Amino acid sequence: MRFEGITIFVTGGAGFIGSAAIRHLLADTGAHVVNIDKLTYAANLDSLPGAAGHPRYVFAQQCIGESLGLRALFEKYQPDAVMNLAAESHVDRSIDGPAEFIQTNVVGTFTLLQEALRHWRGLTPETQARFRFLHVSTDEVFGSLGSNGTFSEDTAYAPSSPYAASKASSDHLVRAWRETYGLPTMVTNCSNNYGAYHFPEKLIPHMIIRGLANEPLPVYGDGSNVRDWLYVADHAEALTLVLERGTIGETYNIGARCERTNLDVVKHVCDLLDEFAPSAAASRRDLISFVADRPGHDFRYAMDPGKIERELGWRPRENFESGLAKTVRWFCDNRTWWQNILDRGYRHTRIGLD
């Protein structure tokens, strides 16, 4: 079985993508997983059903920016690999409060790299050769595309938001630790993820939850901004494939070739809600409204995943229609999961205007 006897640190494992990676590792591989998470507002251990009692799973509440705590975990568990998914990730929040993004995404990544390097240098030559550090990043580091073209691994970085700039900084740090110190690192940049267990502040779950309550569905600007969508379970499989077979020092773009305008996404969500959870009111499309656009809102993202397809043989299992249907159905059938988040105090208030 893949990763049999291998111990993998997953930082940010209580987050959206991190929890999907852990669910995949526990269900489909033989890996021992140490979930390292600070448990910020968007983290949720309920996204890992059954993990707590799993013989190959350990949870450690730990900030990646605190070196002594990290060092103790490296010394205790002696990992063979690190998957770094710990990050502040909401663009609107980065506009209102960029400091937390710099602290977690930049300083935190630096601290994690330092402790991983310390650990790696103490390994035997055989275990050194096996060790990998996989840093998971975003397409937002590339900035905005016009109506044509795609991001490749060679596209120059041009981040527009504090979030994107902090992730670009972390990517550069990871590559520098490879070039300067020899740490065996790899970087992935992914397009917009969606799927089950998605925190309600992001577009798709936000629209699903508001639509179920028959509340207004606010769309930024005229809704023409384009995003490339990736089902989170497909992303999790891609990440483990890169960890297992990727080339040290390389970058891999991960996308599913599913470009949609924001307005098209919201309309599709409305139609699925009308099908899965009919309302006595008219079509949920009637709930759509348009609000002031976000500052520095990138017009279009689109990924070229040709490299990971050619070199590692990865293909997404879901297209956008099938993945979105599964997502809307999950949110309809798992109201307790997201209602608990709302009950803890999360509110759908508009942020990121300043």
N, C-alpha and C positions, 0 to 999 in steps of 0.2 A: 504493500500500500504506500502511496505517496507520503513523504515526510515521516515515515515510521521511525520512532525513536528520536525525532527532531523536536527541540524546544524553540518556540517562536514567541518573541515579545510582540504584542500588538498594542501600540500606544493609541489612545483614543478609542479603545474597543467598546466603550459604552455609547459611542456616537453612532450616527446613521450608517456610514460606510464601514467603520470599524466593526460594528456589531454584525453586519452582513458578512464581513471577512471571517469573523470568528465562527459564526453559524456554519459557514462553508467548511472551515478547517475542521471543526468538530464532527460534522456530519459525513464528510467525504474524504478525509485524510486521516492519517495516524498521528498527526502532530500533537504535541503537548503545547498548550496555549497559556501564556501569562498575559492577562488583560490588565494593562496599566492605564488608569484613567483618573483624572482629577475630580471627576463628577461635577462639572460645571452645569449651568442651567439646561443645556441641550443634551446632556448625557442621561441615559436611562437604562438601568440594568434590566428592566422589564423587556427590553429588546433582545434579551438573551434567554428565552425560556428554556429551562432544563439545564442550563450551563452550570448553575451553582453546585449541583451534585454530580457533575460529570468528572470521571476519574482523570481526564486529561486537561482539566481547566482549573486555573487559579486566578482570582481577582486581587489586584493590589491597588488601593487608592493612593495615587501618587502623581504629583505634578512633574512634567518633564523638565521644568525649569529649576528643579531642586536637585543638585548634583549628589548630595550625600544619600538621599533616599534612593535615587536611581542606582548609585554604586552598590548599595546593599542588595538591591534586586539582581543586578548582574552577578554579584558574588554568590548569591544564594541559588539562583536558578541556572546559571551558566548557559545562556541562550546560544543557539546556533544561528539565529537570524533575528532581525528586528524589522518590523513593518511599522513605519511611522505615519499614523493617521491622526495624531493629536493635533488639533488646530481649531482656532476660531475661524468660522467660515461664512458668516452672514454679511454680505456687502453693506446693507443698510446700517447694521450695528457698527461696522468699521468706520462709517462716515461720522456717526455720533460719538464714538469712543475708540479712536485708533490705538491708544496706548496698550490696551489689552491684546490687540492683534500683534503688535510689535513684541510684546513680552512673551506670548505663547508661541507665535509662529516663527519668530526670528531667534530670540534669546533661548526659548525652549528647544528649538532644533539644534542650536549651537551646543547647549548643555548636553543633550542626548548624544550628539556626535562625539563630544569629548569623552563621555562615559563609555560609549561603544568602542571608541579607539583604545581607551585604557584596557577594556576587557579583551579586545582583539589582540593587542600586543602581548597579553599574558597567555595566550593559547599556544598549544603545540603546533608545529607546522601543519600537521594533518587537519586539525580543527580550524586553524586559520584559513586554510584553503577552502573549507566548507562554509565559512561564515559569510553572511550577506546582510547588507543594510539597504532596505527598500524604502525610499521616501515617496510618499503619495501626494501629488500636487494637482493643479487645476489648469484648465485651458485659459483661465482669466489672466494668467501671467503674460499672454501674448497680446493683450489689448483687444481692439475691435477690428473686425473685417468689414469691408464694403459688401456689396451684393454678390461678389464672386470670390472664388478662391477658398483655400482651407489652410488650417494651421498644420505645419509639419514639425518634426523634431528639430529642424534647422531654422524655424521662424524666430526672428529676433524678439526679445522680450520688450514689451511696451505696456506695463500695467497702468490701469486708469484709476483704480480705487485703492484706498489704504489696505483693504484685504488683499487685493491682487499684488500690491507692492510687497506686502509682508511675505506672501507665498513665493514671489520671485526671489526675494532675498534668501529665503530658506533653501530654495533650489540651488542657488549659487553656492551657498555654504556646503551643501552636500557634495557638489561636484568638486569644490576646493579641497575638501577633506580626502577625496579620492586622489586628486592630483598631487597634493602636498604630502599627505601622510600615508597614502596607499590603502586607506580603508576601502574595502570592497563594496562600493555603493552603486545603486541604480536609482533612477528617477522615473516615475510615471506621471503623465499629465492627462487628466480625464475631462470629458465633457460633463454637462449637468446630469447628476444622478437623480433617480426617482424610484419609488417602490415602497414596500411595507416598512413600518417603523420610522417613517420620515418625520422629523420634528415639524410641528405645525407652522413655523414661521416661513418656511419655504413655499414657493408658488403653488405647486400641485397639492400638497396636503392642506395648505391654507384655503385654497378654493374648494376642495372637497368638504372640509369641515364647515365652512361658511355656507356652502350650497346645501348641505344636509339640514342646516338651521334656517334655510331660506333667507339668509342675510345678503346684503349687497356684495357683489364680487368686484373689487376695485382692480382695474388694470392700469398699469403705468403708461402715460402718454397715450398713443393711439393703438398700442398693442402690436406694433409692427416689428419690434425687436425680435431677433431670431436666436434661438438656442438649439444646440445639438444634444439630444437626450439619450441617456444610457441607463438601462435597467440595472439596479444596484446589485442584484445577484449575478448578472453577467460581469459586472465590474469586479466583484469579489473573485470570480473564477479567473479573470485576466490577471489580477494581482498575484494570485498564488502561482500562476503559470510563469510570470516574470520572475518571481522569487525562485522558482525551481529551475528554470531553463534560460533566464535572461543572461545577457552578457554583461560582465562587470564594467562599469563606467558608461553604460549606454542609457539612453532615454527612450521611453516608449509612450506614444500617444494612444490613448484608449477612448474610442468613440464608436457609436453604432450606426453612423450615417443616418441619423434621424432628426433632420432639421425641421423645426416648426416655429412659426411666430407665436409669441405669447398669447395673442388673441385666439389663435387656432387651438392652442393647448386648453385654454379656459373653456372654449366652446365644446371641445371634445369631452372635457370633464363634465360639463353640464348635461350633455346628451347621455353619458353613462350613468350619471346620478338619476336622471329621469327614468332610465331603464331599470336600474337596480333598486332605487328607493323612491318610487313615484310620490309626488306631492300633489295635494289637492289644488295647489296654485298652478299657474301657467308654467310654461317651460322655464327651467333655470336660466336659460340664455337671457331671459328678461331681467335677471338680477345683475347683469354685467353693467358696470359703470366705468368711466374713464377718469383718472385722477392725475395730478401733477406728476411729471416724470421724475425719476431719481437723478440727482446730480451726477454727471459723468457716466451716464448709462450707456455701456457699450452697445453698438447697434447689432452686431452679429458675431456669433462664434460658430465655427465648424471645424471638426477634426478630420485629419487624414490618418486613419488607423492602419494604413497599408503595411507599415513596418512590423507591427505585432502580428498582423495576419500572415505576412510572408514568412517571417523568421520563427514564429512560435506557433503558428497554426490556429490562433484564437479567432473565434467567431461568436458574436452574441447569439443567444438562443431566442431572445425576444425581439420583435419589431416594436415600433412605438404603439401601435394599436393593441397588440396583445399584452404588452407590458402595462400600458395604462389601464386596460380593463382589469387586469389582476390587481393593480394598485387601488383603484376605486373600490373594487369588490372587497379588498382587505380592510380598507377604512370603514366601509359600511358594516362589515362583520366583526370588527374589533374596536367598537366604540369605547370600551372600558380603557384601552391603552391610551388613547388620546384624551379622553375625558379626564383621566387622572392628571394629565399634564395641565389641562385647563383649571382643574380644581386646586392645583398647587400654586396657582396665581398667574399663569401665563395669560396675557391679553393680546388681542389682535390689534394693537394700536400702531398707527403709522409712525415709523422712525426713519432716519436717514435723509431728512430734508435740509439739514443745516450743513 
